[in-house]
Amino acid sequence: MFSIFDGMDAKCLFLSQSKVLAHTLPIMLVENDATVTCCEDYSEFMRYLDAIPGINFAFIDVDSFGGIAAQYDRIREMRGRFPDVATILVSSDFSTDEFGTHRLFLADVSLRLPVTYSCLELALLQAPVNNRVWVQRLNSALTHAPTRSVVQSLKRGQRDFRSHP
């Protein structure tokens, strides 16, 4: 695989309606021993996520489906149903590549098109790291969700709900 990926198995799912992008980016991955399954619509994408065990990277071509705003709900649904799949968004509208964690509710990494080989390699390294942060945040949110009595206390306007049962 990639020079710094000794022994790592990348099992990728790629969503795009662009014939050019669906040919170039997956080829970069396949040439480096990644397994890539391509699909052209969200229903097929979700079916593959359900059906193919062990997918660890999901690439979404944002440009193929009208931009990020048009896909917001679909991406959020996918992130909710498959939180442990590292998600990488690609778009020519992004101003830069984004490897931080402040957009985890949508993706683990965002790449600006055209994608360079070095950025793709970095994305494959950083996306699983960011994805672990995403999964930890989700688990923490579930663990620390308010109990019914806390919610009832808040509705009654009590300020210090911790002292109430």
Backbone hydrogen bonds in HBPLUS format (Angstrom, degrees):
<---DONOR---> <-ACCEPTOR-->    atom                        ^
c    i                          cat <-CA-CA->   ^        H-A-AA   ^      H-
h    n   atom  resd res      DA  || num        DHA   H-A  angle D-A-AA Bond
n    s   type  num  typ     dist DA aas  dist angle  dist       angle   num
A0005-PHE N   A0002-PHE O   2.93 MM   3  5.11 166.7  1.95 120.0 123.0     1
A0008-MET N   A0005-PHE O   2.97 MM   3  5.44 172.6  1.98 137.6 140.0     2
A0035-THR N   A0010-ALA O   2.89 MM  25  6.28 160.8  1.92 165.9 169.1     3
A0056-ASN N   A0011-LYS O   2.95 MM  45  5.54 148.2  2.05 141.4 151.4     4
A0057-PHE N   A0011-LYS O   3.25 MM  46  6.27 148.5  2.36 151.2 145.8     5
A0012-CYS N   A0035-THR O   2.67 MM  23  5.89 168.6  1.68 172.1 168.2     6
A0037-THR N   A0012-CYS O   2.95 MM  25  6.32 151.5  2.03 144.2 152.3     7
A0013-LEU N   A0057-PHE O   2.86 MM  44  6.28 148.0  1.96 151.7 162.3     8
A0059-PHE N   A0013-LEU O   2.76 MM  46  6.11 166.5  1.78 167.9 172.1     9
A0014-PHE N   A0037-THR O   2.80 MM  23  6.08 164.5  1.82 160.8 163.2    10
A0039-CYS N   A0014-PHE O   2.89 MM  25  6.24 150.2  1.98 166.3 167.3    11
A0015-LEU N   A0059-PHE O   2.89 MM  44  6.10 163.9  1.92 150.3 155.4    12
A0061-ASP N   A0015-LEU O   2.90 MM  46  6.01 161.8  1.93 167.3 172.4    13
A0016-SER N   A0039-CYS O   3.08 MM  23  6.52 162.0  2.11 165.7 165.9    14
A0022-ALA N   A0018-SER O   2.82 MM   4  5.77 158.4  1.87 147.2 154.5    15
A0023-HIS N   A0020-VAL O   3.11 MM   3  5.25 146.1  2.23  99.4 109.7    16
A0024-THR N   A0020-VAL O   2.97 MM   4  6.25 158.4  2.02 153.5 159.4    17
A0025-LEU N   A0021-LEU O   3.24 MM   4  5.91 147.6  2.35 143.4 150.4    18
A0028-MET N   A0024-THR O   3.06 MM   4  6.40 153.1  2.13 151.5 158.4    19
A0029-LEU N   A0025-LEU O   3.21 MM   4  6.56 151.3  2.30 148.5 156.1    20
A0030-VAL N   A0026-PRO O   2.79 MM   4  6.03 168.5  1.80 158.2 161.1    21
A0031-GLU N   A0027-ILE O   2.89 MM   4  5.91 164.2  1.92 152.4 156.2    22
A0032-ASN N   A0029-LEU O   2.99 MM   3  5.29 148.6  2.09 105.2 115.2    23
A0034-ALA N   A0029-LEU O   3.08 MM   5  5.26 157.9  2.13 139.6 136.6    24
A0033-ASP N   A0030-VAL O   2.99 MM   3  5.12 140.9  2.15 123.7 117.5    25
A0045-PHE N   A0041-ASP O   2.95 MM   4  6.16 157.2  2.00 149.8 157.4    26
A0046-MET N   A0042-TYR O   2.86 MM   4  6.04 163.4  1.89 153.8 156.1    27
A0047-ARG N   A0043-SER O   3.00 MM   4  6.19 154.9  2.07 142.5 149.9    28
A0048-TYR N   A0044-GLU O   2.91 MM   4  6.18 159.0  1.95 153.0 158.1    29
A0049-LEU N   A0045-PHE O   3.02 MM   4  6.32 156.0  2.07 146.7 153.5    30
A0050-ASP N   A0046-MET O   3.02 MM   4  6.29 150.2  2.11 145.3 152.8    31
A0051-ALA N   A0047-ARG O   2.83 MM   4  5.99 151.9  1.90 148.3 157.1    32
A0052-ILE N   A0048-TYR O   2.82 MM   4  5.54 168.7  1.83 153.3 154.4    33
A0086-ALA N   A0056-ASN O   3.23 MM  30  5.88 137.2  2.43 127.2 126.0    34
A0058-ALA N   A0086-ALA O   2.78 MM  28  6.15 156.1  1.84 159.4 163.8    35
A0088-ILE N   A0058-ALA O   2.80 MM  30  6.10 165.8  1.82 158.4 160.8    36
A0060-ILE N   A0088-ILE O   2.95 MM  28  6.36 154.4  2.02 152.1 156.8    37
A0090-VAL N   A0060-ILE O   2.91 MM  30  6.14 157.8  1.96 158.9 156.5    38
A0064-SER N   A0061-ASP O   3.33 MM   3  5.78 141.6  2.49 107.6 116.3    39
A0062-VAL N   A0090-VAL O   2.89 MM  28  5.94 148.5  1.99 157.2 167.6    40
A0065-PHE N   A0062-VAL O   3.29 MM   3  5.86 159.7  2.34 114.4 119.9    41
A0067-GLY N   A0062-VAL O   3.20 MM   5  5.18 149.1  2.30 148.5 143.6    42
A0071-GLN N   A0068-ILE O   3.19 MM   3  5.21 135.2  2.40  96.5 108.7    43
A0072-TYR N   A0068-ILE O   2.97 MM   4  5.81 113.2  2.43 145.1 160.1    44
A0074-ARG N   A0071-GLN O   3.00 MM   3  5.31 113.2  2.46 108.7 125.1    45
A0075-ILE N   A0071-GLN O   2.90 MM   4  6.04 167.2  1.91 170.7 175.0    46
A0076-ARG N   A0072-TYR O   2.95 MM   4  6.15 163.9  1.98 154.2 159.1    47
A0077-GLU N   A0073-ASP O   2.91 MM   4  6.08 153.5  1.98 144.1 151.5    48
A0078-MET N   A0074-ARG O   2.96 MM   4  6.20 161.7  1.99 147.6 152.4    49
A0079-ARG N   A0075-ILE O   2.87 MM   4  6.13 161.1  1.91 153.2 158.3    50
A0080-GLY N   A0076-ARG O   2.91 MM   4  6.08 145.6  2.03 143.0 152.3    51
A0081-ARG N   A0077-GLU O   2.91 MM   4  6.14 158.0  1.96 154.4 159.9    52
A0082-PHE N   A0078-MET O   2.85 MM   4  5.80 152.7  1.92 151.0 158.2    53
A0085-VAL N   A0082-PHE O   3.25 MM   3  5.79 167.7  2.27 121.0 121.8    54
A0108-ASP N   A0087-THR O   2.85 MM  21  5.31 149.7  1.94 136.9 146.7    55
A0109-VAL N   A0087-THR O   3.27 MM  22  6.69 147.6  2.38 155.2 159.9    56
A0089-LEU N   A0109-VAL O   3.01 MM  20  6.48 153.5  2.08 155.6 156.0    57
A0111-LEU N   A0089-LEU O   2.73 MM  22  6.14 164.8  1.75 161.7 166.4    58
A0091-SER N   A0111-LEU O   3.07 MM  20  6.58 150.7  2.16 159.9 169.1    59
A0113-LEU N   A0091-SER O   2.91 MM  22  5.34 155.7  1.97 113.2 117.7    60
A0098-GLU N   A0110-SER O   2.72 MM  12  4.94 168.8  1.73 153.2 154.7    61
A0110-SER N   A0098-GLU O   2.96 MM  12  4.94 164.2  1.98 143.7 148.4    62
A0106-LEU N   A0103-ARG O   2.92 MM   3  5.79 164.0  1.95 127.8 132.7    63
A0107-ALA N   A0103-ARG O   3.00 MM   4  6.12 171.3  2.01 152.0 154.8    64
A0120-LEU N   A0116-THR O   2.98 MM   4  6.22 154.8  2.04 151.9 159.3    65
A0121-GLU N   A0117-TYR O   2.99 MM   4  6.25 158.1  2.04 149.6 155.4    66
A0122-LEU N   A0118-SER O   2.99 MM   4  6.22 159.6  2.03 144.9 150.5    67
A0123-ALA N   A0119-CYS O   2.81 MM   4  5.97 153.9  1.88 144.4 152.1    68
A0124-LEU N   A0120-LEU O   2.97 MM   4  6.22 153.9  2.04 148.7 154.7    69
A0125-LEU N   A0121-GLU O   3.16 MM   4  6.46 133.3  2.39 138.4 150.7    70
A0125-LEU N   A0122-LEU O   3.12 MM   3  5.08 131.5  2.37  94.1 107.5    71
A0126-GLN N   A0122-LEU O   2.83 MM   4  6.05 165.0  1.85 157.7 161.6    72
A0127-ALA N   A0123-ALA O   2.86 MM   4  5.62 163.6  1.89 148.1 152.5    73
A0129-VAL N   A0126-GLN O   3.06 MM   3  5.17 117.4  2.47 101.4 117.3    74
A0130-ASN N   A0126-GLN O   2.90 MM   4  6.18 168.0  1.92 166.8 169.5    75
A0131-ASN N   A0127-ALA O   2.79 MM   4  5.88 149.7  1.88 147.0 156.8    76
A0132-ARG N   A0128-PRO O   3.06 MM   4  6.24 147.2  2.17 139.9 146.1    77
A0133-VAL N   A0130-ASN O   3.08 MM   3  5.10 117.9  2.48  95.2 110.3    78
A0134-TRP N   A0130-ASN O   2.98 MM   4  6.34 154.4  2.05 148.9 156.2    79
A0135-VAL N   A0131-ASN O   2.91 MM   4  6.19 164.3  1.94 156.3 158.9    80
A0136-GLN N   A0132-ARG O   2.95 MM   4  6.11 157.2  2.01 145.0 151.6    81
A0137-ARG N   A0133-VAL O   2.91 MM   4  6.16 154.5  1.97 149.5 156.5    82
A0138-LEU N   A0134-TRP O   2.97 MM   4  6.29 157.3  2.02 150.4 156.7    83
A0139-ASN N   A0135-VAL O   2.92 MM   4  6.14 164.7  1.94 151.6 155.8    84
A0140-SER N   A0136-GLN O   2.84 MM   4  5.97 155.3  1.90 146.5 153.9    85
A0141-ALA N   A0137-ARG O   2.88 MM   4  6.05 155.3  1.94 145.9 152.5    86
A0142-LEU N   A0138-LEU O   3.01 MM   4  6.29 152.3  2.08 147.3 154.6    87
A0143-THR N   A0139-ASN O   2.91 MM   4  6.08 154.5  1.98 145.7 153.2    88
A0144-HIS N   A0140-SER O   2.86 MM   4  5.95 151.6  1.95 149.1 156.1    89
A0151-VAL N   A0147-THR O   3.08 MM   4  6.40 162.6  2.11 155.7 160.1    90
A0152-GLN N   A0148-ARG O   2.89 MM   4  6.14 159.3  1.94 150.8 156.9    91
A0153-SER N   A0149-SER O   2.95 MM   4  6.09 152.2  2.03 141.0 148.3    92
A0154-LEU N   A0150-VAL O   2.97 MM   4  6.22 156.0  2.03 149.6 156.0    93
A0155-LYS N   A0151-VAL O   2.98 MM   4  6.23 153.0  2.05 147.7 155.1    94
A0156-ARG N   A0152-GLN O   3.06 MM   4  6.32 143.3  2.20 141.4 150.8    95
A0158-GLN N   A0153-SER O   3.10 MM   5  5.54 155.1  2.16 161.4 154.9    96
A0157-GLY N   A0154-LEU O   3.04 MM   3  5.06 151.8  2.12  99.9 108.7    97
A0164-HIS N   A0161-PHE O   3.21 MM   3  5.40 158.9  2.26 106.5 113.0    98
